[in-house]
Amino acid sequence: MEITQLKYFYALAQTQHVTRTAEQLHIAQPSLTQSIHRLEKELNVKLFKTSGRNIVLTDCGKYLQKKIEPVLKALNEIPEEIQSITGDRKKMLKINVLAASTLITDTIIRYQKEHPEVRFQIVQNIETEDADITIFTREFFQQPQVTRDSFYIFSEQIFLAVPKTSHYATRTSIALQEVAGKNFISLAGTKGLRSICDRFCLHAGFKPNVVFESDNASAVKNLIGASIGVGFWPQHTWESHDSGSMALLPISEPDCRRDIVVQLHHESESLEEAFRYYEYLVGFFEKLKAD
């Protein structure tokens, strides 16, 4: 059975008038009758019978009409439903946050207040391939990859965080090699920032003695403030450090900086809306840079 045959049959079953049905379907009358005959031959039953000058459904015809009615209704609804899905997808942004998660979450909250029709799906997975925008970190001045996507790069200094009670706290700067023997409080090893900071230490000639790891920047701050160790602290993208429990020292050697990269994927199904949020992020970072 072909869908066209079933549509022709259903239309004829509704009107029970060949000429009128052919006109409604914008086809020739012989085409309609031939389609019905082929369907009857395939099913090996009569679907219509004559009743005076009219035609009426047989019992088999009534059964087929009842069976295909919900099927045809569902088929007719598909185009509208697909358009609805497409429209919803264009208003749903999938953001892969691999760096600066607290800061990015804040921007999402602010953006959604201004644009309540936009929905966000936030993921944190380096293997995700279908995100609209990805935010990640990399070493400062790392060679950019070749791609059709759009990129915005925000560079920030990385400080050394030490307890306020430390004899280092009054210093105006510090060489990283000076803390080679100290305990380090660090983000978990899967974090991009952790890998970058480990390379800073290797450049300074030592491997950091990490005594505690956490996925939470607040926990890192609290442990440093409690004199458990020292750690790295990004200048802009981590939460405020105004707790009075630690001091941030510029690192004189090596040059400790990193890039935060905002990548707009041009293959995004929601490219128009994604571009608007991308521009919002760029403006946010530019203001952060100016402050």
N, C-alpha and C positions, 0 to 999 in steps of 0.2 A: 504494500500500500504506500502510495506517495502522499505527502502532505497536501499537495495541490488537489489531488483526487478527493481527499477527506474534506478540504475546505469547500470544494464544489458541491460535494454531497450534502454537507451541513447547510449550505446556503439554500439548496433546492429543498431540503427537508423543512426549512423554515417557511418558505413561500409556497411550496408544492405547486409551482407554476414555472414551467421551463422557460418560456419567453421572458417573463419578468426577471427570473434569476439570471439569465444570460445578460440582460441589460445591466443589472446591478453589478455583475462581475466584469462587465466590459469585454465580453468574449462573444464569439459567434455561437448561435444555438447548437449547431452540429458539434462544436467542440465540447460543449457541456454534456450533451447526450452520449457522445463517444467516451468521455471520461467516466460517466456513471456506468456505462456498459462494461468498460474494462474493470472497474472496481467490482461489479457484480460477478464478472467472470472469475476474477481472482479469488473472491470469497465463495464462489459457487452457490450463491443465493440470489433471490430477487429482493431488491431493496425498496422498490416502488411497484405499485399496481394501479391500473386505471380504475376510476370510479366515475362512470358517466363520461363527462368531457374533461374531468380533472384527473390528477394523479394523487395518490395517498401513500403513506409509508406502510410497508408490510411489518409484521412483527419483528423480523430481523432488522428492518430499517429503523424501527423505533429503538431497538436495543443498541444498534450502532450509534444512532444519534445521541443517546444517553451516555454512552461510553466516551465518545470523542468530545463532547461538549466541554468538560473541564480541561482536556488536553489542548484544545484549540484556544481556550481562554488563556491558559498559561503561556502558550506560544505568542499570543497577541500582546501579552504583558511584558515579554522579554525586552523589546527595544526600550520601553520606558524605564524598566528596572535597571537596565544597563546604563542608561543616561543618568539615572539617579546615583548609581554606584560611582560613575565617573565624576559626577559633581561632588559627591561626598569625598572622594579621594583627592580632588583638587583642593579641598579645604582641610585635609589632614596631612600634617607634616611629620615625617619620620626623621628624628634628629639623633645621630649617633654621637654621643658625648664621651670622648676618650681623654679629655683633658678639661681643666677648669670647670668641673661639674657644678660647683656651688654658684659660680658666677653665671654660667649659662642657664642654670635653673632659674635664677633671679630674672634674667632677661625674658625667659619664656613666660613667667608669671606676669611680668609687666606688659609684654606684647599681647598676651591673651586678654588682659583687662581692656586694652584698646581695640582688640579685634576678637570679640567673643565668638564669632562664627568659625574661627580657626581652631582646629583640634591638634594636639601634639601627641605623638608617640615617641617616648624617649627610650633609647637602647644604649647599652655600653658593651659593644662587642666588636673587636677588631676585625672579625671575619664577615661582618654584615656588608652586603653588597647592594642592597636596595634602599639605602637611606637617601633622603633628599639633601641633607646637609650633614657633613661630618666635621667635628671639631677635634683636632688632635695636636700633640706637641712634638717638636723635633729640635735637634740641636740648632743653635743660632747659625744662620748663614749656610745651612745645609743646602746642597744643590737641589732646586725644585724639580719635581717629576714632570715629564712631558705628557700633557693631557688636554682634552677639550674643556675640562671643568674650569670654573672660576675660583680664584683663591684670594683670601685676604690674610695677611701675615701681621701679627702683633708680637713685637719683641719685648721681653722684660728681663730685668736683672734678677739674679738669684742671690739672695743674702744667706749668710750663715746665722742661724738663730742660736743664741746661747742663753743660759739662765741669767736673770738679772743679778744673781748672787755671784756669778763667775767673775774672775779677775779680768776676763776679756771684755766684760760688758761696757767698760768705759773707753774702749778703743774706738778710733774712728774708722779703722779698716783692719783686715786680717788676711794673711796669706793662708791658703787652705792647708798647706803642708804643716803649719803650726799645730793643727789639731789631729795630726795623723794617728796619735795614740789614744784619742778620746772615743768614748762610746757614742754611737750615732742612733738617733731615733729617725725612722724612715717610713715612707709609704711602702706598701706591699710591693714585692718584686715585679708584679705584672704591670704596674703603672709605668707610663712613658716617662714621667718625670724622674722616677727612681732610676731608670736606666741611664738617663742623661746625667744625673748627679753622681752615679757610680763612675761614669767616665771622667767627670771632673776630678774625682779623687785619684783615679788611675793616672791622669795627666799630672797630678801633684806628687805622684810617686808612691801611693799607698792604696790598699784596699780597705774600705771603711769597715769598722767593727760594729755591725748593726746588732744592737741588743734588743730592739723592739721594732716591730713592723705593724702598721695599721693602715686600713683603707680610709681612715677618717682624719682629716686635717686637724680637727679640734683635739683629737687624742694625741696627735704628734705635738701640738702646741702645749698641752697640759703636761705631758711627760718632760718636755724640755724645760718648762717652767718649774717643774719639781726637781730639777737638777739631776735627772736620770741620764742625760746625755745632751749632745748638740745635734743640729739638723739643718737641712736646707729649707729656705722659705722664699717662694716667688714674691716679687715686689707688688704685683697688682692683683693677681687672679685668685689668691687665697683669701679667706675671711680676715677680718680686722684682727690685728695682733695687740690691740690696745688693752691688754689685760694686766700690764704692769709686771708680769712674771718672766718676761724674756726680753732680750735686746737683739736687734738685727744689725749685723755688721756687713758693710760692703766687702766683697772678696777682691783683694788686689791682684792675686795670682792663683790660678789662671783666670781668664776672663769667663765668668760664670753667667751666662745668659741663655735663654731659650726662646723659641718661637712658638706662639699659639697660632695654629693654622685653621681658618674657617674655609671649608671646601664645599662649594655649591656644585652638586652633580647635575650636569646638563641633560642627563637621561631621565631625570625626575619626571614622574607623571604629574606632579604638582609644581612644575617649574615656575609658573607665574607667581603663585603664593610663596613658594620657597625663595624666590628672588627678593620679594618684599621683606621677608624675615632676614634674609642674608644682608640686605641693605641696612636693616635695623641694627643687626649685630655690628656691622662695620661702623655705623655711627656711634654705637655704644663704646666700642673699643677706641675710636678716635677721641671721644670725650674723656675716656679713662686715661689716655696718653697725655692729653692736654692738662689734666688736673695735677 
